[in-house]
Amino acid sequence: MGRKPSKDEKLQNKLKSQEWNRKVEENRLAKKDQANHSRFHLSGEVAIPDVSDELLKAIGEQCYSLNFNFYNFSTCELSKISTDGEARSLISLFDRMTKTAPKDKKLIIKDRIEKKFTNDHKSLEYKKYFSGLPPDIDFIYEKDYSDSGRVFFFLTESLKPKNYISIISVVRKHVNIDNSG
């Protein structure tokens, strides 16, 4: 026959059993909660979560992460950076961006460009930076990294684990919005 379990083994088995029971109960409550949500026809994506003030404060203090998922290679001039000084300036800007929290975003924003104005003859040059972006992006930001170099980006602040700066393009020359001649 088998040996008798020690006190430590009995305690471990009891703890495992309690953990199992806790998970079963959480699952039961989650299913019940899901049934209640579907009864009101609200998906988890649509329902507004109950967010504590502490969580909102923590989100506002969490620094941004850089995201290149929406980088526009057709407007990119990154490969044209030819001086160490210009490269250092761009890296320095990216470094500042990742050390900035949403509450301090004014420190990394130069100009805001709204999508609705990109059809205006004076801002037609900016229209190309909206190409390939999600349809709900109504404005983008511009920040200079050198005398004439600019970075275009948009911000995503969320209840999810990260706040993002989505880099759209790096250009070496200031965008010329004066099309008068």
QUIURDA-V530371 format. One record per helix or strand of 3 or more residues. SS is the DSSP state (h for helix, s for strand). FROM is the first residue (numbers start at 1). TO is the last residue. If there is no record, write none. Layout:
ss: {SS | SS}
from: {FROM | FROM}
to: {TO | TO}
This chain:
ss: {h | h | s | h | h | h | s | h | h | s | s | s}
from: {7 | 53 | 63 | 78 | 84 | 102 | 111 | 115 | 124 | 139 | 150 | 163}
to: {39 | 61 | 67 | 80 | 98 | 108 | 114 | 117 | 130 | 144 | 156 | 171}
